[in-house]
C-alpha cells in the first residue's frame, strides 16, 4: 500500500532513525496507533533485513527492543478492544433481557 511505498523511499540511515524514534514512542508512552507503528516497523525491518543483520549485531538490540515493544503495545491494544467488546456484549444482553417500555397509546386524530 501507500505506507510501504513511502517506506521504500527511505535510505538505511533514515530508516534507522525512524526505527529508533518508533522504539522511543513504544517504550515511553502508549502508542496512539500501535497497529500503524508495528506495520511500519515490520515493513522497514523486512526491507532492510539484509543490511540490518549484516551490521555485526549493532542493530540487533534495536530490532529486539522493537519486537518486544510492539508485542507489548499490540497486546495492550488487543486487551483494550476485547474489554470494550465484552462491555458492548453485556450491554446488548441487558437490553435484550430488559422489559420493553410501555408506550402510551396516542389519541386518535380528530
PEGINOR-V949161 format. One record per helix or strand. SS is the DSSP state (a for helix, b for strand). FROM is the first residue (numbers start at 0). LEN is the number of residues. Records with the same first field share a line. If there is no record, write none. Layout:
SS = FROM-LEN ; FROM-LEN
This chain:
a = 1-7 ; 11-17 ; 33-14 ; 48-5 ; 59-38
